[in-house]
Amino acid sequence: MGSVRVNDLLVHVWPAAEPDAPVAVAAHGITANGLAWARVAQLLEKRVTLVAPDLRGRAGSRAAPGPYGIRRHADDMAAVLDGLGLARAVFVGHSMGAYVAAVAAVRHPALVSAVVLIDGGLSFPVPAGVDGDALLHAVLGPAMARLEMSFPDREAYRRYWQAHPALTGHWAPWVDDYIQHDLVGEGPYRSSCVVEAVRVDGGQVLANAEVHSAIHQLPVPGVLLWAPRGLQNEEQGLYDEQRLRGLALPTVRVADTNHYTLLLDDAGASVVAEHIIAAAQVKAAGPAAESALS
């Protein structure tokens, strides 16, 4: 794995074994960073090149200027491909990144071969009269509170995440690399996420018509993978069969996962990797990969 600068963004690249291998470009969640894709990249077994930027206002792209918003991130995905000299890719996204990937596919159809959405991309109407910022805090909960916290050292941040109910029992070196990449400062440390970027992006996920419609307008085949458990490992996740009823896009329930472990733990990351391989039209072992976009 290596990292390069493309315009204002820090971009992580896990190259495939073959230079002409297919490419996937991946967008992370609202308070995450590109290293969230590390385990998925490993499980691709160098059959697909994975490109994952730190999105504008996060980690290595913290200093990238606004304006923020899902459309800006979508256009950044296209610019990353252009900057790396890549003609076409599978667009992949987790959580907020799923909305980014869907909007990018709609706005840049010539660049996308397929779409893999992971526990995100499908929105529900915001009740009338509900304050957007209040709803954002209600949905993200501790993820928003973390942005206002400081930590005396890196070990304190590690302990904070190890106690997270969604990650208890799921710690691994790639998880540690991912959370440490979020920190800025020399001690005390704090999250790299620019609060304004999170507020703008989250508001558009909740209430922007272009963002909401993108999943219904995909110009290429796609799939939505979803976790049965939520951001705090609660029994009700973001989606369930009833909430997904009527969606034209194929959906896959990934058993024994929550919103985080769907990407960070082997039970979820292996399924995500299989679907990326299938979307890239690379032969993979096992029926899950063969039927991923059917």
MOPE-V826098 format. One record per residue. N is the residue number from 1. SS is DSSP state (H for helix, E for strand, C for the rest). BURIAL is 1 if it has 9 or more other ideal C-beta (glycine too) atoms within 8 Angstrom, else 0. Layout:
BEGIN
n-><N	N>
ss-><SS	SS>
burial-><BURIAL	BURIAL>
END
This chain:
BEGIN
n-><1	2	3	4	5	6	7	8	9	10	11	12	13	14	15	16	17	18	19	20	21	22	23	24	25	26	27	28	29	30	31	32	33	34	35	36	37	38	39	40	41	42	43	44	45	46	47	48	49	50	51	52	53	54	55	56	57	58	59	60	61	62	63	64	65	66	67	68	69	70	71	72	73	74	75	76	77	78	79	80	81	82	83	84	85	86	87	88	89	90	91	92	93	94	95	96	97	98	99	100	101	102	103	104	105	106	107	108	109	110	111	112	113	114	115	116	117	118	119	120	121	122	123	124	125	126	127	128	129	130	131	132	133	134	135	136	137	138	139	140	141	142	143	144	145	146	147	148	149	150	151	152	153	154	155	156	157	158	159	160	161	162	163	164	165	166	167	168	169	170	171	172	173	174	175	176	177	178	179	180	181	182	183	184	185	186	187	188	189	190	191	192	193	194	195	196	197	198	199	200	201	202	203	204	205	206	207	208	209	210	211	212	213	214	215	216	217	218	219	220	221	222	223	224	225	226	227	228	229	230	231	232	233	234	235	236	237	238	239	240	241	242	243	244	245	246	247	248	249	250	251	252	253	254	255	256	257	258	259	260	261	262	263	264	265	266	267	268	269	270	271	272	273	274	275	276	277	278	279	280	281	282	283	284	285	286	287	288	289	290	291	292	293	294>
ss-><C	E	E	E	E	E	C	C	E	E	E	E	E	E	C	C	C	C	C	C	C	C	E	E	E	E	E	C	C	C	C	C	C	H	H	H	H	H	H	H	H	H	H	C	C	C	C	C	E	E	E	E	E	C	C	C	C	C	H	H	H	C	C	C	C	C	C	C	C	H	H	H	H	H	H	H	H	H	H	H	H	H	H	C	C	C	C	C	E	E	E	E	E	E	C	H	H	H	H	H	H	H	H	H	H	H	H	C	H	H	H	E	E	E	E	E	E	E	C	C	C	C	C	C	C	C	C	C	C	C	C	H	H	H	H	H	H	H	H	H	C	H	H	H	H	H	C	C	C	C	E	C	C	H	H	H	H	H	H	H	H	H	C	C	C	C	C	C	C	C	C	C	H	H	H	H	H	H	H	H	C	C	E	E	C	C	C	C	E	E	E	C	C	C	H	H	H	H	H	H	H	H	H	H	H	H	H	C	H	H	H	H	H	H	H	H	C	C	C	C	C	E	E	E	E	E	E	C	C	C	C	C	C	C	C	C	C	C	C	C	H	H	H	H	C	C	C	C	C	E	E	E	E	E	C	C	C	C	C	C	H	H	H	H	C	H	H	H	H	H	H	H	H	H	H	H	H	H	H	C	C	C	C	C	C	C	H	H	H	H	C	C	C	C>
burial-><0	0	0	0	0	1	0	0	1	1	1	1	1	1	0	1	0	0	0	0	1	1	1	1	1	1	1	1	1	1	1	1	1	1	1	1	1	1	1	1	1	1	1	1	0	0	1	1	1	1	1	1	1	1	1	1	1	1	1	1	1	1	0	0	0	1	0	1	1	1	1	1	1	1	1	1	1	1	1	1	1	0	1	1	0	1	0	1	1	1	1	1	1	1	1	1	1	1	1	1	1	1	1	1	1	1	1	1	1	0	1	1	1	1	1	1	1	1	1	1	1	1	0	0	0	1	0	0	0	0	0	1	0	0	1	1	1	0	0	1	1	0	1	1	0	1	1	0	1	0	1	0	1	1	0	1	1	1	0	1	1	1	0	1	0	1	1	1	0	1	0	1	0	1	1	1	1	1	1	1	1	1	1	0	0	0	0	0	1	1	1	1	1	1	0	1	1	1	1	1	1	1	1	1	1	1	0	1	0	1	1	0	0	1	1	0	0	1	0	1	0	1	1	1	1	1	1	1	1	1	1	0	1	0	0	0	1	1	1	0	0	0	1	1	0	0	1	0	1	0	1	1	0	1	0	0	1	1	1	1	1	1	1	1	1	0	1	1	1	1	1	1	1	1	1	1	1	1	1	1	0	1	0	1	0	0	0	1	1	1	0	1	1	0>
END
